[in-house]
Amino acid sequence: MDFNVKNLNLYLLKNLPSAYLCGVRVYSISDAHCTVRAKHRWFNQNPFKSMYFAVQNMGAELTTGVLVIKAIRESNKKVSMLVLNQKSKFTKKATGVITFKCEDGLMIREKVNEALLTNQGISFWVRSEGYDEQGDKVGTYDFEWTLKAK
């Protein structure tokens, strides 16, 4: 599979259908960052007429997970990956199109290399932030990833 936006969104449809049905889509990817968008709709809203927290977490986690998968694939080695912990801070009602951004791609690449060099399990925290269409931050999402070379 070529590692591009179209193929990642097809991967979502096949392997993470709940995220896909909720409107979560990869928007851009590079070695350094990943951007994911989700539009607030009836299907993904909470009773308060904003985006349900789980949908926000899906979008934010995807920004970090795609970067981990990309770094592992480009290493041409087998590495297991898993989210160990997660923390979220919601700062504003999420309505409209929400853009989630993770800019920790280079650090993630270093951590994959560390896991391969040490042959030990490692864990590290990665941050994603969500913004509405006006550029206001709606949340901060931290994920603790674990990696282990196979």
N, C-alpha and C positions, 0 to 999 in steps of 0.2 A: 504494500500500500504506500503510495506517495503521501508524504506528510504535508497535506494542504487543507485549507478550510473546507472545501467541498467534501473531501474524503472523511475528515473528522466529523462533519455533520451527518454523513451517511453512517459512520460508526455509531454515533449517538442513536440514530433511529433503530439500528440493529441491536445494540448492546445496552443502551440506557433509554429505553422507550419512554419511561416516565418523565425524564428531563426533556426529551424531544417533544412530547405531547404538551408539556407546560410552556413550550416556546423558547427553551434555552438553545442558543446557537453560538458556535464559535464564529467570531468575526475577523480576528487576525491572529497570526502566530509568527514569532521569530525566535531566534535563540535566546533573546533577552526578555521577551514579554509575551503574554497571551491576553487577548481581549475576548470576552463573551458578552452577548446581549440577550436580554429577555424583556418582552413587552408585557406590561401589566394588562391582563384580560380577565374576563369573567371566570375562565377556567382555572386560573392560578391565583385567584384573590382570596383573602381572608374575610371574615365577617365585617371588618372595618374598612372595606373597599380599597385595600392596598395589597401589594404582592405578598403572598404567604411566605413566611420566613424560610420554609423548607425549599422553596423555589429559589430564593436568594442564595441559600447555602449551596444548592446544586450548581448555580451559575458560578459562584465564587470558587467552589472546589474544583470545578472543571478547568478554570484558568490555571490552577496550580498543577492539577493532575496531567493535563496535556503537556506541560513543560517537563514534568518528570518522565512521562512516556517518551517524549522526543529525545531527551538526554540519554535515556536507556537505549532506545533504538539506534541512536548514532554511535553508541559505544560498541555495538555489535556483540554485546555480552548479555547473559541472562541475569536479570536482577529482579527479585520480588519486591513489590511495593504495596504499602497499605497505609491508610490513614489511621493513626493511633488516637489522636485527640483533636478536638475542634472547639474554637471559641468564636463567638460572634458578638458584635456590639452594633445595635441598630440605632442610628442617629436621626433619621428622618423617615417619614412615610414614603414607601417606595411605590410611585405611580408613574405611568408613562413607560418609556423605554429606559431600562436600567442597564448600564454598562459596567461590567466587572473587569478589573484590571489587576494582573499580577506582573510585577516587573522584577521578579527574583530568578529569572531563567539562568543567568550566569552562575549564581550561587548554587542553584539546583544541579547544574552540570558539574560543579566542583564536588558536590556531595555524592553524586553518582560515581565519580572517579575515586573519591575517598572510599566508598563502599567496595569498589572493585580492587583497590590497592591493598586495603586492610583485610579483606575477606571477612569482615565483622559486620554484624548488624549495626546500623546507625540510625539516629532519628534527628530531625531538625524541623524548625518551624518556618512556615512560608505564609506570606500575607497577600490577601487580595482585598481590593477596595471597590465598593459599588457607588456609582454616581448616577444621578438622574439627568434628564435632558438639559436642565439649567446649569449643570456642573456641580450641583450640591451633593456632598457625600451622604449616602443613605445608610452606609454600613461599612464596618471593618470586619474581616473574616480571617481568622488564623487557623491554619491546619498543621498538625504535627505529622509529618510523613516518616515512615520507617522504610529503610532499604536494606536488602541483604543479597549479596552475590550468591548465585546458585552454583 
